[in-house]
């Protein structure tokens, strides 16, 4: 598991990159620094697809866009995988 601190706009966030053996894949999880989980992008090794889950009803769009961009860059690159 890798933890990254990042500032997006005027807010400080924490990003965790890890693997999930039960779901068979890797994820990037976005949280408020010292706070609750906001969103996750998960890459499935089984289906070779990405999925986005929001844990809060109002996540800043700039943060979601950044998370998706980072997931495309950091998570496995499989030809034909979609997000």
RODO-230979 format. One record per atom (N, C-alpha, C, O): residue in three letters; atom name; x, y, z. Coordinates in Angstrom, 1 decimal. Atoms other than C-alpha are relative to their C-alpha. Layout:
+------+------+--------+--------+--------+
| resn | name |     px |     py |     pz |
+------+------+--------+--------+--------+
|  ALA |   CA |      X |      Y |      Z |
...
+------+------+--------+--------+--------+
This chain:
+------+------+--------+--------+--------+
| resn | name |     px |     py |     pz |
+------+------+--------+--------+--------+
|  UNK |    N |    0.8 |   -1.2 |    0.0 |
|  UNK |   CA |    0.0 |    0.0 |    0.0 |
|  UNK |    C |    0.9 |    1.2 |    0.0 |
|  UNK |    O |    1.9 |    1.3 |    0.7 |
|  UNK |    N |   -0.8 |   -1.3 |    0.1 |
|  UNK |   CA |    1.3 |    3.5 |   -0.9 |
|  UNK |    C |   -1.0 |    1.1 |    0.3 |
|  UNK |    O |   -2.1 |    1.2 |   -0.2 |
|  UNK |    N |    0.9 |   -1.2 |   -0.4 |
|  UNK |   CA |   -0.1 |    6.7 |    0.7 |
|  UNK |    C |    0.7 |    1.3 |   -0.6 |
|  UNK |    O |    1.9 |    1.5 |   -0.4 |
|  UNK |    N |   -0.5 |   -1.2 |    0.6 |
|  UNK |   CA |    0.3 |   10.0 |   -1.1 |
|  UNK |    C |   -0.9 |    1.2 |    0.5 |
|  UNK |    O |   -2.1 |    1.1 |    0.6 |
|  UNK |    N |    0.7 |   -1.2 |   -0.4 |
|  UNK |   CA |   -0.6 |   13.5 |    0.2 |
|  UNK |    C |   -0.1 |    0.9 |   -1.3 |
|  UNK |    O |    1.0 |    1.1 |   -2.0 |
|  UNK |    N |    0.1 |   -0.8 |    1.1 |
|  UNK |   CA |   -1.9 |   15.8 |   -2.5 |
|  UNK |    C |   -1.0 |    1.2 |    0.2 |
|  UNK |    O |   -2.0 |    1.1 |    1.0 |
|  UNK |    N |    0.8 |   -1.1 |   -0.1 |
|  UNK |   CA |   -3.4 |   19.3 |   -2.7 |
|  UNK |    C |   -0.7 |    0.2 |   -1.3 |
|  UNK |    O |   -0.1 |    0.3 |   -2.4 |
|  UNK |    N |    0.8 |   -0.3 |    1.2 |
|  UNK |   CA |   -6.3 |   19.8 |   -5.2 |
|  UNK |    C |   -0.8 |    1.2 |    0.3 |
|  UNK |    O |   -1.6 |    1.2 |    1.2 |
|  UNK |    N |    0.7 |   -1.3 |   -0.3 |
|  UNK |   CA |   -7.6 |   23.3 |   -5.4 |
|  UNK |    C |    0.5 |    0.5 |    1.3 |
|  UNK |    O |    1.7 |    0.6 |    1.4 |
|  UNK |    N |   -0.5 |   -0.5 |   -1.3 |
|  UNK |   CA |   -7.5 |   24.6 |   -1.9 |
|  UNK |    C |   -0.1 |   -1.1 |    1.1 |
|  UNK |    O |    0.1 |   -0.8 |    2.3 |
|  UNK |    N |    0.1 |    1.1 |   -1.0 |
|  UNK |   CA |   -8.1 |   21.2 |   -0.2 |
|  UNK |    C |    1.1 |   -1.0 |    0.0 |
|  UNK |    O |    1.7 |   -1.3 |   -1.0 |
|  UNK |    N |   -1.1 |    1.0 |   -0.1 |
|  UNK |   CA |   -5.6 |   18.7 |    1.1 |
|  UNK |    C |   -0.7 |   -1.4 |    0.1 |
|  UNK |    O |   -1.6 |   -1.6 |    0.8 |
|  UNK |    N |    0.5 |    1.3 |    0.1 |
|  UNK |   CA |   -6.3 |   15.1 |    0.3 |
|  UNK |    C |    1.1 |   -1.1 |    0.3 |
|  UNK |    O |    2.2 |   -0.8 |    0.2 |
|  UNK |    N |   -0.9 |    1.1 |   -0.2 |
|  UNK |   CA |   -4.8 |   11.7 |    1.0 |
|  UNK |    C |   -0.5 |   -1.1 |   -1.1 |
|  UNK |    O |   -1.7 |   -1.3 |   -1.2 |
|  UNK |    N |    0.3 |    1.1 |    1.0 |
|  UNK |   CA |   -4.6 |    9.0 |   -1.8 |
|  UNK |    C |    0.7 |   -1.2 |    0.4 |
|  UNK |    O |    1.9 |   -1.2 |    0.7 |
|  UNK |    N |   -0.6 |    1.3 |   -0.3 |
|  UNK |   CA |   -4.0 |    5.4 |   -1.1 |
|  UNK |    C |   -0.1 |   -0.9 |   -1.2 |
|  UNK |    O |   -1.2 |   -1.0 |   -1.8 |
|  UNK |    N |   -0.1 |    0.9 |    1.1 |
|  UNK |   CA |   -2.9 |    3.0 |   -3.8 |
|  UNK |    C |    0.3 |   -1.4 |    0.6 |
|  UNK |    O |    1.2 |   -1.6 |    1.3 |
|  UNK |    N |   -0.2 |    1.3 |   -0.5 |
|  UNK |   CA |   -3.3 |   -0.7 |   -3.0 |
|  UNK |    C |   -0.6 |   -1.1 |   -0.8 |
|  UNK |    O |   -1.2 |   -0.8 |   -1.9 |
|  UNK |    N |    0.6 |    1.1 |    0.7 |
|  UNK |   CA |   -4.3 |   -4.1 |   -4.1 |
|  UNK |    C |   -1.1 |   -0.7 |    0.9 |
|  UNK |    O |   -1.0 |   -0.6 |    2.2 |
|  UNK |    N |    1.1 |    0.6 |   -0.7 |
|  UNK |   CA |   -7.4 |   -6.0 |   -3.1 |
|  UNK |    C |   -0.1 |   -1.4 |   -0.5 |
|  UNK |    O |   -0.6 |   -1.7 |   -1.6 |
|  UNK |    N |    0.0 |    1.4 |    0.4 |
|  UNK |   CA |   -7.1 |   -9.8 |   -3.1 |
|  UNK |    C |   -1.4 |   -0.5 |   -0.1 |
|  UNK |    O |   -1.6 |   -1.3 |   -1.0 |
|  UNK |    N |    1.4 |    0.6 |    0.0 |
|  UNK |   CA |  -10.8 |  -10.5 |   -2.4 |
|  UNK |    C |   -0.7 |    0.5 |   -1.3 |
|  UNK |    O |   -1.4 |   -0.4 |   -1.9 |
|  UNK |    N |    0.6 |   -0.5 |    1.3 |
|  UNK |   CA |  -11.9 |   -8.3 |   -5.4 |
|  UNK |    C |    0.8 |   -0.3 |   -1.2 |
|  UNK |    O |    0.4 |    0.0 |   -2.3 |
|  UNK |    N |   -0.9 |    0.3 |    1.1 |
|  UNK |   CA |   -8.9 |   -9.3 |   -7.5 |
|  UNK |    C |    0.3 |    1.2 |   -0.8 |
|  UNK |    O |    0.0 |    1.2 |   -2.0 |
|  UNK |    N |   -0.4 |   -1.2 |    0.8 |
|  UNK |   CA |   -7.6 |   -5.9 |   -8.5 |
|  UNK |    C |    0.8 |    1.0 |    0.8 |
|  UNK |    O |    1.3 |    0.7 |    1.9 |
|  UNK |    N |   -0.7 |   -1.1 |   -0.6 |
|  UNK |   CA |   -6.0 |   -2.6 |   -7.6 |
|  UNK |    C |   -0.9 |    1.2 |    0.1 |
|  UNK |    O |   -1.9 |    1.3 |   -0.7 |
|  UNK |    N |    0.8 |   -1.2 |   -0.2 |
|  UNK |   CA |   -7.4 |    0.7 |   -6.4 |
|  UNK |    C |    0.8 |    1.2 |    0.4 |
|  UNK |    O |    1.9 |    1.1 |    0.9 |
|  UNK |    N |   -0.4 |   -1.2 |   -0.5 |
|  UNK |   CA |   -6.8 |    4.3 |   -5.8 |
|  UNK |    C |   -1.2 |    0.6 |    0.8 |
|  UNK |    O |   -2.3 |    0.7 |    0.3 |
|  UNK |    N |    1.1 |   -0.5 |   -0.9 |
|  UNK |   CA |   -8.8 |    5.7 |   -2.8 |
|  UNK |    C |    0.3 |    1.5 |    0.4 |
|  UNK |    O |    1.4 |    1.7 |    0.8 |
|  UNK |    N |   -0.1 |   -1.5 |   -0.4 |
|  UNK |   CA |   -9.3 |    9.5 |   -2.2 |
|  UNK |    C |   -0.7 |    0.3 |    1.3 |
|  UNK |    O |   -1.9 |    0.0 |    1.4 |
|  UNK |    N |    0.6 |   -0.4 |   -1.3 |
|  UNK |   CA |   -9.9 |   10.8 |    1.3 |
|  UNK |    C |    0.4 |    1.4 |    0.3 |
|  UNK |    O |    1.4 |    1.9 |   -0.2 |
|  UNK |    N |   -0.4 |   -1.3 |   -0.6 |
|  UNK |   CA |   -9.9 |   14.2 |    3.0 |
|  UNK |    C |    1.1 |   -0.3 |    0.9 |
|  UNK |    O |    1.1 |   -1.3 |    1.7 |
|  UNK |    N |   -1.1 |    0.2 |   -0.9 |
|  UNK |   CA |   -6.7 |   14.6 |    4.9 |
|  UNK |    C |   -0.5 |    0.0 |    1.4 |
|  UNK |    O |   -1.1 |    1.0 |    1.9 |
|  UNK |    N |    0.6 |    0.1 |   -1.4 |
|  UNK |   CA |   -7.6 |   13.4 |    8.4 |
|  UNK |    C |   -1.5 |   -0.2 |    0.1 |
|  UNK |    O |   -2.0 |   -0.1 |    1.1 |
|  UNK |    N |    1.4 |    0.1 |    0.0 |
|  UNK |   CA |  -11.1 |   12.7 |    7.3 |
|  UNK |    C |   -0.5 |   -1.3 |   -0.7 |
|  UNK |    O |    0.2 |   -2.3 |   -0.7 |
|  UNK |    N |    0.7 |    1.1 |    0.5 |
|  UNK |   CA |  -13.5 |   10.4 |    5.6 |
|  UNK |    C |    0.4 |   -0.4 |   -1.5 |
|  UNK |    O |    0.9 |    0.5 |   -2.2 |
|  UNK |    N |   -0.2 |    0.4 |    1.4 |
|  UNK |   CA |  -13.2 |    8.4 |    2.3 |
|  UNK |    C |   -1.0 |    0.7 |   -0.9 |
|  UNK |    O |   -2.1 |    0.8 |   -0.5 |
|  UNK |    N |    0.9 |   -0.8 |    1.0 |
|  UNK |   CA |  -14.6 |   10.3 |   -0.7 |
|  UNK |    C |   -0.3 |   -0.9 |   -1.2 |
|  UNK |    O |   -1.4 |   -0.9 |   -1.6 |
|  UNK |    N |    0.1 |    0.7 |    1.3 |
|  UNK |   CA |  -14.0 |    8.1 |   -3.8 |
|  UNK |    C |    1.0 |   -1.0 |   -0.2 |
|  UNK |    O |    2.1 |   -1.0 |    0.5 |
|  UNK |    N |   -1.0 |    1.0 |    0.3 |
|  UNK |   CA |  -12.3 |    5.1 |   -5.2 |
|  UNK |    C |   -0.1 |   -0.4 |   -1.5 |
|  UNK |    O |   -1.2 |   -0.5 |   -2.0 |
|  UNK |    N |    0.0 |    0.6 |    1.4 |
|  UNK |   CA |  -11.3 |    3.9 |   -8.7 |
|  UNK |    C |    0.7 |   -1.3 |    0.2 |
|  UNK |    O |    1.7 |   -1.5 |    0.8 |
|  UNK |    N |   -0.4 |    1.3 |   -0.2 |
|  UNK |   CA |  -10.9 |    0.2 |   -8.8 |
|  UNK |    C |    0.2 |   -0.6 |   -1.4 |
|  UNK |    O |   -0.6 |   -0.5 |   -2.3 |
|  UNK |    N |   -0.3 |    0.8 |    1.2 |
|  UNK |   CA |   -9.3 |   -1.9 |  -11.6 |
|  UNK |    C |   -0.1 |   -1.4 |    0.3 |
|  UNK |    O |    0.6 |   -2.0 |    1.1 |
|  UNK |    N |    0.2 |    1.5 |   -0.1 |
|  UNK |   CA |  -10.5 |   -5.5 |  -11.9 |
|  UNK |    C |    1.0 |   -0.8 |   -0.9 |
|  UNK |    O |    1.0 |   -0.6 |   -2.1 |
|  UNK |    N |   -0.8 |    0.9 |    0.7 |
|  UNK |   CA |   -7.9 |   -8.0 |  -12.9 |
|  UNK |    C |   -0.8 |   -1.1 |   -0.7 |
|  UNK |    O |   -0.3 |   -1.7 |   -1.7 |
|  UNK |    N |    0.8 |    1.1 |    0.6 |
|  UNK |   CA |  -10.7 |  -10.4 |  -13.7 |
|  UNK |    C |   -0.7 |    0.5 |   -1.3 |
|  UNK |    O |   -0.7 |   -0.2 |   -2.3 |
|  UNK |    N |    0.8 |   -0.5 |    1.2 |
|  UNK |   CA |  -12.8 |   -8.2 |  -16.1 |
|  UNK |    C |    0.8 |    1.0 |   -0.8 |
|  UNK |    O |    0.3 |    1.4 |   -1.9 |
|  UNK |    N |   -0.9 |   -1.1 |    0.7 |
|  UNK |   CA |  -10.0 |   -5.7 |  -17.1 |
|  UNK |    C |   -0.8 |    1.3 |   -0.2 |
|  UNK |    O |   -0.7 |    1.9 |   -1.3 |
|  UNK |    N |    0.7 |   -1.2 |    0.1 |
|  UNK |   CA |  -12.3 |   -2.8 |  -16.4 |
|  UNK |    C |    0.2 |    0.8 |    1.3 |
|  UNK |    O |    0.6 |    0.3 |    2.3 |
|  UNK |    N |   -0.1 |   -0.9 |   -1.1 |
|  UNK |   CA |  -12.2 |    0.3 |  -14.2 |
|  UNK |    C |   -1.4 |    0.3 |    0.5 |
|  UNK |    O |   -2.4 |    0.3 |   -0.3 |
|  UNK |    N |    1.2 |   -0.5 |   -0.5 |
|  UNK |   CA |  -15.0 |    1.4 |  -11.9 |
|  UNK |    C |    0.2 |    1.2 |    1.0 |
|  UNK |    O |    1.3 |    1.2 |    1.7 |
|  UNK |    N |   -0.1 |   -1.1 |   -0.9 |
|  UNK |   CA |  -15.6 |    4.6 |   -9.9 |
|  UNK |    C |   -1.1 |   -0.1 |    1.0 |
|  UNK |    O |   -2.2 |   -0.3 |    0.6 |
|  UNK |    N |    1.0 |    0.0 |   -1.0 |
|  UNK |   CA |  -17.3 |    4.6 |   -6.6 |
|  UNK |    C |    0.1 |    1.3 |    0.8 |
|  UNK |    O |    1.2 |    1.6 |    1.3 |
|  UNK |    N |    0.0 |   -1.2 |   -0.9 |
|  UNK |   CA |  -18.3 |    7.8 |   -4.7 |
|  UNK |    C |   -0.6 |   -0.4 |    1.3 |
|  UNK |    O |   -1.7 |   -1.0 |    1.4 |
|  UNK |    N |    0.5 |    0.3 |   -1.4 |
|  UNK |   CA |  -18.7 |    7.4 |   -0.9 |
|  UNK |    C |   -0.7 |    1.1 |    0.6 |
|  UNK |    O |   -1.4 |    1.0 |    1.7 |
|  UNK |    N |    0.7 |   -1.2 |   -0.5 |
|  UNK |   CA |  -20.0 |   10.9 |   -0.4 |
|  UNK |    C |   -0.8 |    0.6 |   -1.1 |
|  UNK |    O |   -0.5 |    0.5 |   -2.3 |
|  UNK |    N |    0.8 |   -0.5 |    1.0 |
|  UNK |   CA |  -22.8 |   12.7 |   -2.2 |
|  UNK |    C |    0.6 |    1.3 |   -0.8 |
|  UNK |    O |    0.2 |    1.5 |   -1.9 |
|  UNK |    N |   -0.5 |   -1.2 |    0.6 |
|  UNK |   CA |  -20.8 |   15.9 |   -3.0 |
|  UNK |    C |    1.6 |    0.0 |    0.1 |
|  UNK |    O |    2.2 |    0.4 |    1.0 |
|  UNK |    N |   -1.4 |    0.1 |    0.2 |
|  UNK |   CA |  -17.2 |   15.2 |   -4.1 |
|  UNK |    C |    0.4 |    1.1 |   -1.0 |
|  UNK |    O |   -0.1 |    1.1 |   -2.1 |
|  UNK |    N |   -0.4 |   -1.0 |    1.0 |
|  UNK |   CA |  -15.4 |   18.2 |   -5.8 |
|  UNK |    C |    0.4 |   -0.6 |   -1.3 |
|  UNK |    O |    1.1 |   -1.6 |   -1.4 |
|  UNK |    N |   -0.3 |    0.5 |    1.3 |
|  UNK |   CA |  -15.3 |   17.6 |   -9.5 |
|  UNK |    C |    1.4 |    0.0 |   -0.4 |
|  UNK |    O |    1.9 |   -0.9 |   -1.0 |
|  UNK |    N |   -1.4 |   -0.1 |    0.2 |
|  UNK |   CA |  -11.7 |   18.7 |   -9.7 |
|  UNK |    C |    0.7 |   -1.2 |    0.6 |
|  UNK |    O |    1.7 |   -1.7 |    0.0 |
|  UNK |    N |   -0.6 |    1.1 |   -0.7 |
|  UNK |   CA |  -10.8 |   16.0 |   -7.2 |
|  UNK |    C |   -0.3 |   -1.3 |   -0.7 |
|  UNK |    O |    0.5 |   -2.2 |   -0.9 |
|  UNK |    N |    0.4 |    1.2 |    0.8 |
|  UNK |   CA |  -12.8 |   13.3 |   -9.2 |
|  UNK |    C |    0.8 |   -0.1 |   -1.3 |
|  UNK |    O |    1.3 |   -1.2 |   -1.6 |
|  UNK |    N |   -0.8 |    0.0 |    1.2 |
|  UNK |   CA |  -11.1 |   14.3 |  -12.4 |
|  UNK |    C |    1.5 |   -0.3 |    0.2 |
|  UNK |    O |    2.1 |   -1.1 |   -0.6 |
|  UNK |    N |   -1.3 |    0.3 |   -0.3 |
|  UNK |   CA |   -7.7 |   14.2 |  -10.8 |
|  UNK |    C |    0.2 |   -1.5 |    0.3 |
|  UNK |    O |    1.1 |   -2.2 |   -0.1 |
|  UNK |    N |   -0.1 |    1.5 |   -0.4 |
|  UNK |   CA |   -8.4 |   10.7 |   -9.3 |
|  UNK |    C |   -0.1 |   -0.9 |   -1.2 |
|  UNK |    O |    0.6 |   -1.8 |   -1.3 |
|  UNK |    N |    0.1 |    0.8 |    1.3 |
|  UNK |   CA |   -9.5 |    9.3 |  -12.7 |
|  UNK |    C |    1.3 |    0.1 |   -0.8 |
|  UNK |    O |    1.7 |   -0.9 |   -1.3 |
|  UNK |    N |   -1.3 |   -0.2 |    0.7 |
|  UNK |   CA |   -6.4 |   10.8 |  -14.3 |
|  UNK |    C |    1.1 |   -0.9 |    0.6 |
|  UNK |    O |    1.9 |   -1.5 |   -0.1 |
|  UNK |    N |   -1.1 |    0.8 |   -0.7 |
|  UNK |   CA |   -4.1 |    9.2 |  -11.7 |
|  UNK |    C |   -0.3 |   -1.5 |   -0.1 |
|  UNK |    O |    0.7 |   -2.2 |   -0.3 |
|  UNK |    N |    0.3 |    1.4 |    0.1 |
|  UNK |   CA |   -5.9 |    5.9 |  -11.9 |
|  UNK |    C |    0.4 |   -0.5 |   -1.4 |
|  UNK |    O |    1.0 |   -1.6 |   -1.5 |
|  UNK |    N |   -0.4 |    0.4 |    1.4 |
|  UNK |   CA |   -5.3 |    5.8 |  -15.7 |
|  UNK |    C |    1.5 |   -0.1 |   -0.1 |
|  UNK |    O |    2.0 |   -0.9 |   -0.8 |
|  UNK |    N |   -1.4 |   -0.1 |    0.1 |
|  UNK |   CA |   -1.7 |    6.6 |  -15.1 |
|  UNK |    C |    0.7 |   -1.1 |    0.9 |
|  UNK |    O |    1.7 |   -1.7 |    0.5 |
|  UNK |    N |   -0.7 |    0.8 |   -1.0 |
|  UNK |   CA |   -0.9 |    4.4 |  -12.0 |
|  UNK |    C |   -0.5 |   -1.5 |    0.0 |
|  UNK |    O |    0.3 |   -2.4 |    0.3 |
|  UNK |    N |    0.5 |    1.4 |   -0.1 |
|  UNK |   CA |   -3.2 |    1.3 |  -12.3 |
|  UNK |    C |    0.3 |   -0.7 |   -1.3 |
|  UNK |    O |    0.7 |   -0.1 |   -2.3 |
|  UNK |    N |   -0.5 |    0.8 |    1.2 |
|  UNK |   CA |   -2.5 |   -1.5 |  -14.8 |
|  UNK |    C |   -0.6 |    0.5 |   -1.3 |
|  UNK |    O |   -1.8 |    0.8 |   -1.4 |
|  UNK |    N |    0.4 |   -0.4 |    1.3 |
|  UNK |   CA |   -2.7 |   -0.6 |  -18.4 |
|  UNK |    C |   -0.2 |   -1.2 |   -0.9 |
|  UNK |    O |    0.8 |   -1.8 |   -1.4 |
|  UNK |    N |    0.4 |    1.2 |    0.8 |
|  UNK |   CA |   -4.5 |   -3.4 |  -20.3 |
|  UNK |    C |   -0.6 |    0.5 |   -1.2 |
|  UNK |    O |   -1.6 |    1.3 |   -1.1 |
|  UNK |    N |    0.7 |   -0.4 |    1.2 |
|  UNK |   CA |   -5.4 |   -2.9 |  -23.9 |
|  UNK |    C |   -1.5 |   -0.3 |    0.1 |
|  UNK |    O |   -1.9 |   -1.4 |    0.4 |
|  UNK |    N |    1.5 |    0.2 |    0.0 |
|  UNK |   CA |   -9.2 |   -2.4 |  -24.1 |
|  UNK |    C |   -0.6 |    0.3 |    1.3 |
|  UNK |    O |   -1.8 |    0.3 |    1.4 |
|  UNK |    N |    0.6 |   -0.3 |   -1.3 |
|  UNK |   CA |   -9.6 |   -1.5 |  -20.4 |
|  UNK |    C |   -0.7 |    1.4 |   -0.1 |
|  UNK |    O |   -0.1 |    2.3 |   -0.7 |
|  UNK |    N |    0.8 |   -1.3 |    0.1 |
|  UNK |   CA |  -12.2 |    1.3 |  -20.0 |
|  UNK |    C |   -0.3 |    0.5 |    1.4 |
|  UNK |    O |   -0.4 |   -0.2 |    2.4 |
|  UNK |    N |    0.5 |   -0.6 |   -1.2 |
|  UNK |   CA |  -13.1 |    3.8 |  -17.3 |
|  UNK |    C |   -1.1 |    1.0 |   -0.3 |
|  UNK |    O |   -1.6 |    1.7 |    0.6 |
+------+------+--------+--------+--------+
